[in-house]
Amino acid sequence: MKDISSNSQLRSSSVKSIVETLKKLRRRMMKKAWSEPVNEITWYNLPWWIYQTAKTDFRHYCHQKRSLTTERIKGFVQPNLQAPIFIIGSPRSGTTFLGECLGTIPEISYHFEPVLIKAAARYVFTQEWELKQASNFYRQVYSWLMRFQGDGDLRLADKTPRNSFIIPFLAQTFPNAKFVHIIRDGRDVALSLSKKPWYNNKFNGSIMREPGGYLCGSTPRFWVESDRHHEFATTDNIHRCIWLWRRYIEAATEGLNSLSSAQKYELKYEDLIAHPDREGTRLLDFLDITTDDSRSIFQEYLTSQARLDSIGRWQSNLDAEDIVQIKQEALTWLEQYNYKF
């Protein structure tokens, strides 16, 4: 009996030792992960990424009262990824506003910046993932999100600004996709973005991260030119934010140039706000939204939410030094879209 008791205690001690070792290893791995400039997608933290994606999608999703139909059941088995809509553009350019407007349309399943999609963009852009791997990942994530919301029979719409950098990949993965590029005055974008923690110097040294995995503050993102990383990390907030606007505009323009006219549509935020009826009608025509009820719902929401006071705020908030930096970094692109000083 004494030998049995001794063996039992030995086994118990061994199990406790293994558990403690695993806990220490987990803590060490998590500490390393949270000290890195960017939180990678790995096998051991994938459940965390999935949880964050589901939480964000549930919070922003426009849930509609729908009856259970045969088509809806079929959509759960095989979600509709035939002709998705991708809203692209710089952060703070009106992408969220436009996405919310589209989300009111009954036949659209609109998803606000899926966290896994946002984080995956850098792997596609840097070609760390092969085409087949990346394509399967994107199709699986979008399919899962549509099943998660029970709207797999609807038409997918996604608003993820970082998709601006991977348009050719998305067009290859989803051949019938349509891309809507919304452009806003870079000066208003820089002003608005500089007030957020994502690119603000005040958050250097904190453990706060933006949803895509990067530490908030001046950490260079994957899209920053390799020979300018130090400059990006040490410059001021307005310069960093107009830099972001320029890079997003450049990437989106280059990507859209590879598509046919039937797949791409550009509109200016200022025109959408000032002329919602006209611009809304043109956009709905491009997206082939033909039912009267859907068009009416979209137009009503767009008109009610358009705010003219969101235009031109830079004029009373940027100083002379800010203007000099903006001109040096992005004057060519501002002039191209007729944003004059």
C-alpha positions in Angstrom: 0.0 0.0 0.0 2.9 2.3 0.8 4.4 1.7 -2.6 1.1 2.5 -4.4 0.7 5.7 -2.4 4.2 6.7 -3.1 3.7 6.1 -6.9 0.5 8.1 -6.8 2.2 11.0 -5.2 5.0 10.8 -7.7 2.6 10.9 -10.6 0.7 13.8 -9.1 3.9 15.7 -8.5 5.0 15.0 -12.1 1.7 16.3 -13.5 1.9 19.4 -11.4 5.4 20.0 -12.6 4.3 19.6 -16.3 1.4 22.0 -15.8 3.6 24.6 -14.1 6.1 24.3 -16.9 3.4 24.8 -19.6 2.0 27.8 -17.7 5.5 29.4 -17.6 6.0 28.7 -21.3 2.6 30.2 -22.1 3.4 33.3 -20.0 6.8 33.6 -21.7 5.3 33.3 -25.1 2.5 35.8 -24.4 5.0 38.3 -22.9 7.2 38.0 -26.0 4.1 38.4 -28.2 2.9 41.6 -26.5 6.3 43.2 -26.6 6.6 42.7 -30.3 5.8 45.6 -32.6 3.1 43.5 -34.3 1.0 40.6 -33.0 1.4 37.8 -35.5 -1.3 35.3 -36.5 0.0 31.9 -35.2 -1.4 28.6 -34.3 -1.4 29.2 -30.6 -3.1 32.6 -30.7 -5.6 31.9 -33.5 -8.4 31.3 -31.0 -7.8 34.9 -29.7 -7.9 36.3 -33.2 -11.1 34.4 -33.9 -12.7 35.7 -30.7 -11.7 39.3 -31.5 -13.1 38.9 -35.1 -16.4 37.5 -33.9 -16.8 40.2 -31.1 -16.1 43.1 -33.5 -18.4 41.6 -36.2 -21.3 41.1 -33.8 -20.9 44.6 -32.4 -21.0 46.3 -35.8 -23.3 44.0 -37.8 -26.6 45.4 -39.0 -28.9 42.5 -37.9 -32.1 42.2 -39.9 -35.3 40.4 -39.0 -35.5 37.6 -41.5 -37.5 34.4 -41.7 -35.8 31.0 -42.1 -36.0 30.2 -45.8 -34.6 27.5 -48.1 -32.2 30.0 -49.6 -31.0 31.1 -46.2 -30.3 27.4 -45.2 -28.5 26.9 -48.5 -26.4 30.0 -47.7 -25.4 28.5 -44.4 -24.1 25.5 -46.2 -22.4 27.4 -49.0 -22.1 31.2 -48.3 -22.5 33.6 -51.3 -19.1 34.9 -52.3 -19.9 35.4 -55.9 -19.9 39.2 -56.3 -18.6 40.8 -53.1 -18.3 44.5 -52.6 -15.1 45.9 -51.2 -15.1 49.4 -49.8 -11.5 50.7 -49.8 -9.8 54.0 -48.9 -7.7 55.6 -46.3 -8.8 55.3 -42.6 -10.9 58.4 -41.7 -11.9 58.9 -45.3 -15.6 58.0 -44.9 -15.2 54.3 -45.4 -17.2 53.6 -42.1 -19.9 56.0 -43.1 -20.3 54.5 -46.6 -20.2 51.0 -45.2 -23.0 51.7 -42.7 -25.1 53.1 -45.5 -24.6 49.9 -47.5 -25.3 47.8 -44.4 -28.9 49.1 -44.4 -29.6 47.4 -47.8 -31.6 44.2 -47.1 -29.8 42.1 -49.6 -26.3 42.9 -48.3 -24.3 41.3 -45.5 -22.0 44.1 -44.4 -18.9 43.4 -42.3 -16.9 46.1 -40.6 -13.2 45.6 -40.7 -13.0 41.9 -39.8 -10.1 41.7 -37.5 -8.5 38.6 -39.1 -8.8 40.2 -42.6 -7.2 43.4 -41.3 -4.3 41.4 -39.8 -3.9 39.2 -42.8 -3.3 42.0 -45.3 0.3 42.4 -44.3 1.0 38.7 -45.1 -0.5 39.1 -48.6 1.2 42.4 -49.2 4.7 41.1 -48.2 4.0 37.8 -50.0 4.7 35.8 -46.8 1.7 33.8 -47.7 1.5 32.0 -51.0 -1.5 32.8 -53.2 -3.4 29.6 -52.6 -2.9 29.8 -48.8 -4.0 33.4 -48.7 -7.0 32.9 -51.0 -8.2 29.9 -48.9 -7.8 32.0 -45.7 -9.8 34.9 -47.0 -12.6 32.8 -48.4 -12.8 30.8 -45.2 -13.0 33.9 -43.0 -15.7 35.6 -45.0 -17.7 32.3 -45.2 -17.4 31.9 -41.5 -18.6 35.4 -40.8 -21.6 35.1 -43.1 -22.5 31.8 -41.4 -21.9 33.4 -38.0 -24.5 36.0 -38.8 -26.9 33.6 -40.5 -26.9 35.6 -43.7 -24.9 33.4 -46.0 -27.4 33.8 -48.8 -26.9 37.6 -49.0 -24.3 39.6 -50.9 -21.0 40.1 -49.0 -19.8 43.6 -48.4 -16.6 44.4 -46.6 -15.0 47.6 -45.3 -11.4 47.1 -44.5 -9.1 50.1 -45.5 -6.0 47.9 -45.6 -7.6 46.0 -48.5 -6.4 49.1 -50.5 -3.0 47.4 -50.6 -4.1 44.0 -51.9 -6.6 44.8 -54.6 -5.1 42.6 -57.3 -5.1 39.7 -54.9 -8.7 40.2 -54.0 -9.7 40.6 -57.6 -8.0 37.3 -58.4 -9.6 35.5 -55.4 -13.0 37.0 -56.1 -13.2 37.5 -59.9 -16.6 39.1 -59.9 -15.9 41.5 -57.0 -16.7 45.2 -57.2 -14.4 47.8 -55.5 -15.6 51.2 -54.2 -12.8 53.7 -53.5 -13.9 56.6 -51.4 -11.5 59.6 -51.2 -11.5 62.4 -48.7 -9.3 65.6 -48.4 -6.0 64.3 -47.0 -5.8 67.4 -44.7 -9.1 66.5 -43.0 -8.0 62.8 -42.9 -4.6 63.7 -41.2 -6.4 66.0 -38.7 -9.0 63.4 -37.8 -6.5 60.4 -37.7 -4.0 62.3 -35.6 -6.6 62.5 -32.7 -6.8 58.7 -32.6 -4.4 56.5 -30.6 -3.4 54.3 -33.6 -0.6 56.6 -35.0 -0.2 59.0 -32.1 3.2 59.5 -30.5 1.6 59.8 -27.0 0.9 56.0 -27.1 4.5 55.0 -27.8 5.6 52.6 -25.0 2.1 51.5 -24.2 0.8 48.0 -24.7 -2.3 49.2 -26.5 -2.7 47.7 -30.0 -4.9 48.6 -32.9 -7.2 45.8 -34.1 -4.8 44.6 -36.8 -2.1 43.8 -34.3 0.3 46.7 -34.4 1.2 48.6 -31.3 -0.4 52.0 -31.2 1.9 54.9 -31.7 4.6 55.4 -34.3 5.4 51.8 -35.1 6.1 51.5 -38.9 3.4 49.5 -40.6 4.0 47.0 -43.4 3.2 49.7 -46.1 5.9 52.2 -45.0 8.8 52.5 -47.4 11.6 50.4 -46.1 14.2 53.2 -46.3 11.9 55.5 -44.3 11.1 53.5 -41.2 13.1 55.6 -38.9 11.6 58.8 -40.2 8.1 57.4 -39.8 8.8 56.4 -36.2 10.2 59.8 -35.2 8.1 62.4 -37.1 5.1 64.2 -35.6 1.5 63.0 -35.8 0.2 65.2 -38.6 3.1 64.2 -40.9 2.7 60.5 -40.1 -1.0 60.7 -40.9 -0.8 62.5 -44.2 1.9 60.0 -45.1 -0.6 57.3 -44.4 -3.2 59.0 -46.6 -0.7 59.3 -49.5 0.3 55.6 -49.3 -3.3 54.4 -49.2 -4.2 56.6 -52.2 -1.1 55.4 -54.1 -1.8 51.7 -53.4 -5.5 52.0 -54.2 -4.9 53.8 -57.4 -2.3 51.3 -58.6 -4.5 48.4 -57.7 -7.6 49.8 -59.4 -5.6 50.5 -62.5 -5.4 46.8 -63.1 -9.1 46.3 -63.1 -11.8 46.9 -65.7 -14.1 49.9 -65.4 -17.0 47.5 -64.6 -15.2 46.5 -61.4 -14.2 49.8 -59.9 -15.8 53.0 -58.8 -14.3 56.1 -57.2 -16.1 58.9 -55.4 -15.1 61.8 -53.2 -16.4 61.9 -49.6 -17.1 65.6 -50.0 -19.4 65.0 -53.1 -21.2 62.2 -51.2 -21.9 64.5 -48.3 -22.9 67.6 -50.3 -24.9 65.7 -53.0 -26.2 62.5 -51.4 -29.1 61.9 -53.8 -26.9 62.2 -56.9 -23.9 60.3 -55.7 -26.0 57.7 -54.0 -27.9 57.0 -57.2 -24.7 56.6 -59.2 -23.2 54.2 -56.6 -26.4 52.1 -56.4 -26.4 51.8 -60.2 -22.8 50.7 -60.2 -23.5 48.0 -57.6 -26.5 46.8 -59.5 -28.9 47.5 -56.6 -32.2 47.7 -58.5 -35.1 47.1 -56.1 -37.0 50.2 -55.2 -37.2 49.4 -51.4 -33.4 48.9 -51.1 -32.6 52.0 -53.0 -35.0 54.0 -50.9 -33.6 52.7 -47.6 -30.1 53.4 -48.7 -30.8 56.9 -49.8 -32.9 57.8 -46.8 -30.1 56.7 -44.4 -27.4 58.4 -46.5 -29.2 61.7 -46.6 -30.1 61.7 -42.9 -26.5 60.9 -41.8 -24.6 63.2 -44.1 -22.9 66.0 -42.2 -21.6 69.1 -44.0 -19.6 70.2 -40.9 -17.3 67.3 -41.4 -15.8 69.0 -44.5 -12.9 71.5 -44.3 -12.1 71.3 -40.6 -8.4 71.4 -41.3 -8.7 75.1 -42.2 -9.1 76.1 -38.6 -7.1 73.4 -36.9 -3.8 73.0 -38.9 -1.0 75.5 -38.4 1.6 76.7 -40.9 4.1 74.0 -40.0 1.5 71.3 -40.5 0.7 72.8 -44.0 4.4 72.7 -45.0 4.7 69.1 -44.0 1.5 68.1 -45.8 2.7 69.8 -49.0 6.0 68.1 -48.9 4.5 64.7 -48.4 1.4 64.7 -50.5 0.9 67.8 -52.6 0.9 65.9 -55.9 -2.0 63.7 -54.8 -3.9 66.5 -53.2 -3.8 68.4 -56.5 -4.7 65.4 -58.5 -8.0 65.2 -56.6 -8.4 69.0 -56.8 -7.8 69.7 -53.1 -6.4 73.1 -53.3 -4.7 75.4 -50.7 
